[in-house]
Amino acid sequence: MTNNKKYYPWIVVALLWGVALLNYMDRQMLSTMKSAMMIDITELESATNFGRLMAVFLWIYGLMSPVAGMIADRINRKWLIVGSLFVWSFVTLMMGYSTDFNQIYILRAIMGVSEALYIPAGLSLITDYHQEKTRSLAVGIHMTGLYTGQALGGFGATIAGAYSWETTFHWFGIIGIAYSLILILFLKEKKDHTVAKLDSEPGPKENPVKAAIKGMGMLFVNISFWIILLYFATSSLPGWATKNWLPTLFSENLSTFTIAISSFIGVIAGGILSDKWIQRNVRGRIYTGSIGLALTIPALLLLGFGDSFAMIVGGGLCFGIGFGIFDANNMPILCQFVSPRYRATAYGIMNMTGVFAGAIITKLLGESTDAGNLGQDFAMMAGLVFVALMVEVIFLRPKTVNMTDK
């Protein structure tokens, strides 16, 4: 029994790693199977229509993220995660039965809602199970599930070529639905989850809407949260830029492979370093995240001005390692300033800010590409990252390794 309690926090990470993989894989499959789908759904031949499909997901995903966080802070996260996975997997299954653009558009919008419900709940559950000694590593391992899902999403085109795009959607949807049943059996909510404690207290229960508004108010008067929000949003600019526009600058396979491999290294290394450092210095996670963000600055300069194989690969490696280190420490840093009662809400707001920052930079770099200035503007983002880095290092000063409700 003791051993089960000792290892169960890592079982939670393993279970949610699979959810993270499916989360990114299912959303990526549409873009990779566009060519196969155009044969049957001719509206997808229009770049404008395809852009609408991508945009409706991002806008709904972004707007839903804070709502998803508020919900996760108020209900049993196990059932929220199970329900979220089941719905987006069912949507994936139904995509295989789509016969026109409007059906795909509606399903893509529903996927935006259901997928947004997962990340705040999943990360807050992991950080409840893992304290200062393992928190960053646990989050980092979970993040590799997202990276893996993004990479595997590219195989959708290969499977569609061997069978059909309809069959591909069907099988990935069925896999997700089956995995939701596994979560029902093995995933458990943390017994001392804040909501459970509040609901067990005597007296009148707090109105959920008022509680959510109160939570938002608590966050927005917290100066440290604003600093974290700035830091997260600014770093999202190069994150989305490399995802959407780096293949335009260089060979798609070269850039994608280099950053993917180095991100795996960075997220694990960043998790281990942060968990060691926090035990010696309360700002250990801040310093570790700063190292990661700092590495993206020379990377952006190399990628923006690079004109040789060595510069491109060096920039890709540097960016991937740096962004991985940064990724492993966002939620753990947030835990030093926000109590468990509001963490999912806080991360939901951060997620929304990051997605909208990505939408803005993607549009701006599209205009930059048309003007022939993509490389230059890519490098200019290094200046914005430097400013955010300085603000974080100077002003973000935690007083504890783990904020509590007490």
C-alpha positions as CSV (number, residue, x, y, z in Angstrom):
1,M,0.0,0.0,0.0
2,T,2.9,2.4,0.9
3,N,4.6,1.6,-2.4
4,N,1.5,2.4,-4.3
5,K,1.2,5.8,-2.6
6,K,4.9,6.4,-3.3
7,Y,4.7,5.7,-7.0
8,Y,1.2,6.8,-7.8
9,P,2.2,10.4,-8.5
10,W,4.4,9.1,-11.4
11,I,1.5,6.9,-12.6
12,V,-0.6,10.1,-12.8
13,V,2.2,11.6,-15.0
14,A,2.3,8.4,-17.2
15,L,-1.5,8.4,-17.6
16,L,-1.7,12.1,-18.5
17,W,1.3,11.7,-20.8
18,G,-1.0,9.7,-23.1
19,V,-3.7,12.3,-22.9
20,A,-1.2,15.0,-23.8
21,L,-0.1,13.0,-26.8
22,L,-3.6,12.6,-28.0
23,N,-4.4,16.2,-27.3
24,Y,-1.8,17.5,-29.8
25,M,-2.0,14.6,-32.3
26,D,-5.7,14.9,-32.9
27,R,-5.5,18.7,-33.5
28,Q,-2.5,18.3,-35.9
29,M,-4.0,15.6,-38.1
30,L,-6.3,17.9,-40.0
31,S,-3.4,20.0,-41.4
32,T,-1.3,16.9,-42.3
33,M,-4.2,15.2,-44.2
34,K,-5.4,18.3,-46.1
35,S,-4.2,17.0,-49.4
36,A,-6.0,13.7,-49.1
37,M,-9.2,15.4,-47.9
38,M,-9.3,17.9,-50.7
39,I,-10.2,15.2,-53.2
40,D,-13.5,14.6,-51.5
41,I,-14.2,18.0,-49.9
42,T,-13.3,20.5,-52.6
43,E,-13.8,23.5,-50.3
44,L,-10.5,22.7,-48.6
45,E,-8.7,23.6,-51.9
46,S,-9.2,27.2,-50.8
47,A,-6.4,28.5,-48.6
48,T,-8.9,30.9,-47.1
49,N,-11.3,28.1,-46.0
50,F,-8.4,26.1,-44.6
51,G,-7.3,29.2,-42.7
52,R,-10.8,29.5,-41.3
53,L,-10.6,25.9,-39.9
54,M,-7.3,26.7,-38.2
55,A,-8.5,30.0,-36.9
56,V,-11.8,28.8,-35.4
57,F,-9.9,26.2,-33.3
58,L,-7.4,28.7,-32.0
59,W,-9.9,31.4,-31.2
60,I,-12.2,29.1,-29.3
61,Y,-9.4,27.3,-27.6
62,G,-7.9,30.6,-26.5
63,L,-11.2,32.0,-25.2
64,M,-12.2,28.8,-23.5
65,S,-8.8,28.4,-21.6
66,P,-9.6,30.7,-18.7
67,V,-13.1,29.2,-18.4
68,A,-11.6,25.7,-18.4
69,G,-9.3,26.8,-15.6
70,M,-12.1,28.1,-13.5
71,I,-14.0,24.8,-14.0
72,A,-11.0,22.7,-13.1
73,D,-10.6,24.7,-9.8
74,R,-14.2,24.0,-8.9
75,I,-14.9,20.3,-9.9
76,N,-13.3,16.9,-9.8
77,R,-10.5,17.1,-12.3
78,K,-10.4,13.4,-13.1
79,W,-13.9,13.6,-14.6
80,L,-13.1,16.8,-16.4
81,I,-10.1,15.2,-18.0
82,V,-12.0,12.0,-18.9
83,G,-14.9,14.0,-20.4
84,S,-12.6,16.3,-22.3
85,L,-10.7,13.4,-23.9
86,F,-13.9,11.5,-24.7
87,V,-15.4,14.5,-26.5
88,W,-12.5,15.5,-28.6
89,S,-11.9,11.8,-29.5
90,F,-15.5,11.5,-30.5
91,V,-15.1,14.6,-32.6
92,T,-12.0,13.0,-34.2
93,L,-14.1,9.9,-35.0
94,M,-16.9,12.0,-36.5
95,M,-14.4,13.9,-38.7
96,G,-14.1,10.7,-40.6
97,Y,-17.8,10.8,-41.5
98,S,-17.7,14.5,-42.7
99,T,-18.9,15.1,-46.2
100,D,-18.7,18.9,-46.5
101,F,-16.8,21.9,-45.2
102,N,-19.5,23.1,-42.7
103,Q,-19.5,19.8,-40.9
104,I,-15.7,19.9,-40.4
105,Y,-15.9,23.6,-39.3
106,I,-18.5,22.8,-36.6
107,L,-16.5,19.8,-35.4
108,R,-13.3,21.8,-35.3
109,A,-15.0,24.4,-33.1
110,I,-16.2,21.7,-30.7
111,M,-12.7,20.3,-30.6
112,G,-11.4,23.8,-29.6
113,V,-13.8,23.7,-26.6
114,S,-13.0,20.2,-25.5
115,E,-9.2,20.3,-25.9
116,A,-9.1,23.6,-23.9
117,L,-10.6,21.9,-20.9
118,Y,-7.6,19.5,-20.6
119,I,-4.3,21.5,-20.0
120,P,-5.3,23.6,-16.9
121,A,-6.8,20.5,-15.2
122,G,-4.0,18.2,-16.2
123,L,-1.2,20.4,-15.1
124,S,-2.8,21.4,-11.8
125,L,-3.4,17.7,-11.0
126,I,0.2,16.9,-11.7
127,T,1.5,19.8,-9.5
128,D,-0.8,18.7,-6.7
129,Y,0.7,15.2,-6.7
130,H,4.3,16.5,-7.1
131,Q,5.9,18.9,-4.7
132,E,9.2,20.8,-4.9
133,K,11.5,17.8,-5.3
134,T,9.8,16.4,-8.4
135,R,7.5,19.1,-9.7
136,S,9.4,20.5,-12.7
137,L,10.6,17.0,-13.9
138,A,7.0,15.7,-13.7
139,V,5.7,18.7,-15.7
140,G,8.6,18.3,-18.1
141,I,7.9,14.7,-18.8
142,H,4.2,15.5,-19.4
143,M,5.3,18.2,-21.9
144,T,7.1,15.5,-23.9
145,G,3.7,14.0,-24.5
146,L,2.6,17.2,-26.2
147,Y,5.8,17.2,-28.3
148,T,5.3,13.5,-29.3
149,G,1.7,14.1,-30.2
150,Q,2.7,17.0,-32.4
151,A,5.3,14.9,-34.2
152,L,3.0,11.8,-34.6
153,G,0.3,14.0,-36.0
154,G,2.4,14.3,-39.1
155,F,2.0,10.6,-39.7
156,G,-1.7,11.1,-40.4
157,A,-0.9,11.8,-44.0
158,T,1.1,8.6,-44.3
159,I,-1.7,6.5,-42.8
160,A,-4.3,8.3,-45.0
161,G,-2.2,7.4,-48.0
162,A,-2.1,3.8,-47.1
163,Y,-5.8,3.5,-46.2
164,S,-8.0,6.7,-46.3
165,W,-8.4,9.9,-44.4
166,E,-11.8,8.7,-43.1
167,T,-10.3,5.5,-41.7
168,T,-7.4,7.5,-40.1
169,F,-9.8,9.8,-38.2
170,H,-12.0,6.8,-37.2
171,W,-9.1,4.8,-35.7
172,F,-7.5,7.7,-33.8
173,G,-10.9,8.7,-32.5
174,I,-11.6,5.1,-31.3
175,I,-8.1,5.0,-29.6
176,G,-8.9,8.1,-27.7
177,I,-12.3,6.9,-26.6
178,A,-10.8,3.6,-25.4
179,Y,-8.1,5.5,-23.5
180,S,-10.7,7.6,-21.7
181,L,-12.0,4.3,-20.3
182,I,-8.5,3.4,-19.0
183,L,-8.5,6.8,-17.2
184,I,-11.8,6.0,-15.5
185,L,-10.2,2.9,-14.0
186,F,-6.8,4.2,-13.0
187,L,-6.8,8.0,-12.7
188,K,-7.6,9.4,-9.2
189,E,-8.3,13.0,-8.0
190,K,-6.0,14.2,-5.3
191,K,-7.8,13.6,-2.0
192,D,-6.9,17.0,-0.5
193,H,-7.9,18.9,-3.6
194,T,-9.1,22.4,-2.5
195,V,-12.6,21.9,-3.8
196,A,-13.1,18.7,-1.9
197,K,-12.1,20.5,1.3
198,L,-14.4,23.4,0.7
199,D,-17.4,21.2,-0.1
200,S,-16.9,19.3,3.1
201,E,-17.0,22.4,5.3
202,P,-20.2,23.1,7.2
203,G,-22.4,26.1,6.4
204,P,-23.7,27.6,3.1
205,K,-21.7,26.8,0.0
206,E,-20.1,29.6,-2.0
207,N,-21.8,30.4,-5.3
208,P,-19.6,28.9,-8.1
209,V,-19.9,32.0,-10.3
210,K,-19.0,34.3,-7.4
211,A,-16.1,32.0,-6.5
212,A,-14.8,32.1,-10.1
213,I,-15.0,36.0,-10.1
214,K,-13.3,36.1,-6.8
215,G,-10.5,33.9,-8.1
216,M,-10.0,36.1,-11.1
217,G,-9.9,39.1,-8.8
218,M,-7.3,37.5,-6.6
219,L,-5.1,36.8,-9.6
220,F,-5.4,40.3,-11.2
221,V,-4.3,42.1,-8.0
222,N,-1.3,39.9,-7.8
223,I,1.6,41.8,-9.4
224,S,3.7,38.7,-9.7
225,F,1.0,37.0,-11.8
226,W,1.1,39.9,-14.3
227,I,4.9,39.5,-14.5
228,I,4.5,35.8,-15.2
229,L,1.8,36.6,-17.8
230,L,4.2,39.0,-19.6
231,Y,7.0,36.5,-19.4
232,F,4.8,33.7,-20.8
233,A,3.1,35.7,-23.5
234,T,6.4,37.1,-24.8
235,S,8.1,33.7,-25.0
236,S,5.0,32.4,-26.9
237,L,5.9,34.8,-29.8
238,P,9.0,32.9,-30.9
239,G,7.4,29.6,-29.8
240,W,4.6,30.0,-32.3
241,A,6.9,31.7,-34.8
242,T,9.2,28.7,-35.1
243,K,6.2,26.3,-35.2
244,N,4.4,28.1,-38.1
245,W,7.2,30.0,-40.0
246,L,10.5,28.3,-39.5
247,P,9.8,25.7,-42.3
248,T,9.4,28.7,-44.6
249,L,12.9,29.9,-43.7
250,F,14.6,26.6,-44.0
251,S,14.1,22.9,-44.9
252,E,11.0,21.7,-43.1
253,N,12.5,18.4,-42.1
254,L,15.7,19.9,-40.8
255,S,14.1,22.7,-38.7
256,T,11.3,20.5,-37.3
257,F,13.6,17.5,-36.4
258,T,16.3,19.7,-34.8
259,I,14.0,21.6,-32.6
260,A,11.9,18.5,-31.7
261,I,14.9,16.5,-30.5
262,S,16.5,19.3,-28.6
263,S,13.2,20.2,-26.9
264,F,13.0,16.7,-25.5
265,I,16.5,17.2,-24.1
266,G,15.7,20.7,-22.7
267,V,12.5,19.8,-21.0
268,I,14.0,16.9,-19.1
269,A,17.2,18.7,-18.3
270,G,15.3,21.8,-17.2
271,G,13.0,19.7,-14.9
272,I,15.9,18.0,-13.2
273,L,18.0,21.2,-12.8
274,S,15.0,23.1,-11.4
275,D,14.0,20.4,-8.9
276,K,17.6,20.3,-7.6
277,W,18.1,24.1,-7.5
278,I,14.8,24.9,-5.7
279,Q,15.9,22.8,-2.7
280,R,18.9,25.2,-2.2
281,N,17.4,28.5,-3.4
282,V,13.8,29.7,-3.4
283,R,14.5,31.4,-6.8
284,G,15.9,28.2,-8.3
285,R,12.9,27.7,-10.7
286,I,13.1,31.4,-11.7
287,Y,16.8,31.1,-12.5
288,T,16.3,27.8,-14.4
289,G,13.4,29.2,-16.5
290,S,15.5,32.3,-17.2
291,I,18.4,30.2,-18.5
292,G,16.0,28.5,-20.9
293,L,14.5,31.8,-22.1
294,A,18.0,33.3,-22.4
295,L,19.1,30.5,-24.7
296,T,16.3,31.4,-27.2
297,I,17.8,34.9,-27.7
298,P,21.0,33.8,-29.6
299,A,18.9,31.1,-31.2
300,L,16.6,33.6,-32.8
301,L,19.5,35.7,-34.0
302,L,21.1,32.6,-35.6
303,L,17.9,31.5,-37.2
304,G,17.0,34.9,-38.4
305,F,20.4,35.8,-39.9
306,G,21.8,32.3,-40.4
307,D,23.2,31.5,-43.9
308,S,25.0,28.3,-43.2
309,F,24.2,24.8,-42.2
310,A,26.1,25.2,-38.9
311,M,24.2,28.4,-37.9
312,I,20.8,26.9,-38.7
313,V,21.4,23.7,-36.8
314,G,23.1,25.6,-33.9
315,G,20.1,27.9,-33.8
316,G,17.6,25.1,-33.8
317,L,19.4,23.1,-31.1
318,C,19.8,26.2,-28.9
319,F,16.1,27.2,-29.3
320,G,14.8,23.7,-28.7
321,I,16.9,23.2,-25.5
322,G,16.0,26.7,-24.2
323,F,12.3,26.4,-24.9
324,G,12.2,23.0,-23.4
325,I,13.8,24.3,-20.2
326,F,11.3,27.2,-20.2
327,D,8.4,24.8,-20.8
328,A,9.2,22.6,-17.9
329,N,9.1,25.4,-15.4
330,N,6.1,27.6,-16.2
331,M,3.5,25.8,-14.0
332,P,6.0,25.1,-11.2
333,I,6.9,28.8,-11.1
334,L,3.2,29.7,-11.0
335,C,2.8,27.4,-8.0
336,Q,5.2,29.7,-6.0
337,F,2.9,32.6,-6.4
338,V,-0.7,31.2,-6.7
339,S,-2.4,28.9,-4.3
340,P,-3.8,25.5,-5.4
341,R,-7.3,27.0,-5.3
342,Y,-6.6,29.2,-8.3
343,R,-3.8,27.5,-10.2
344,A,-5.9,26.0,-13.0
345,T,-7.6,29.4,-13.5
346,A,-4.2,31.1,-13.6
347,Y,-2.8,28.7,-16.2
348,G,-6.0,29.0,-18.3
349,I,-5.4,32.7,-18.5
350,M,-1.8,32.2,-19.4
351,N,-2.8,29.7,-22.0
352,M,-5.2,32.1,-23.6
353,T,-2.6,34.9,-23.6
354,G,0.0,32.6,-25.2
355,V,-2.5,31.4,-28.0
356,F,-3.5,35.0,-28.8
357,A,0.1,36.1,-28.9
358,G,0.7,33.2,-31.3
359,A,-2.1,34.3,-33.5
360,I,-0.8,37.9,-33.7
361,I,2.8,36.9,-34.5
362,T,1.7,34.3,-37.1
363,K,-0.3,37.1,-38.9
364,L,2.6,39.6,-38.6
365,L,5.2,37.2,-39.9
366,G,2.9,36.3,-42.8
367,E,3.0,40.0,-43.8
368,S,6.7,40.0,-43.2
369,T,7.2,37.0,-45.5
370,D,5.3,38.7,-48.3
371,A,7.6,41.8,-47.8
372,G,10.7,39.6,-47.8
373,N,11.7,40.5,-44.2
374,L,11.0,37.2,-42.4
375,G,14.6,36.5,-41.3
376,Q,15.1,40.0,-40.0
377,D,11.8,40.1,-38.1
378,F,12.5,36.6,-36.7
379,A,15.7,37.9,-35.2
380,M,14.0,41.1,-33.9
381,M,12.0,38.9,-31.5
382,A,15.2,38.4,-29.6
383,G,14.9,42.0,-28.3
384,L,11.4,41.4,-26.9
385,V,12.5,38.2,-25.2
386,F,15.4,40.0,-23.6
387,V,13.1,42.6,-22.1
388,A,10.8,39.9,-20.7
389,L,13.8,38.1,-19.3
390,M,15.1,41.2,-17.5
391,V,11.7,41.9,-16.0
392,E,11.4,38.3,-14.7
393,V,14.9,38.1,-13.2
394,I,14.6,41.6,-11.5
395,F,11.0,41.6,-10.3
396,L,9.9,38.0,-9.8
397,R,10.8,37.2,-6.2
398,P,9.0,34.2,-4.6
399,K,8.8,33.9,-0.8
400,T,8.1,30.2,-0.8
401,V,8.7,27.1,-2.9
402,N,5.0,26.3,-2.8
403,M,2.1,28.7,-2.2
404,T,-0.7,27.2,-0.1
405,D,-4.2,28.2,0.9
406,K,-3.1,28.7,4.5
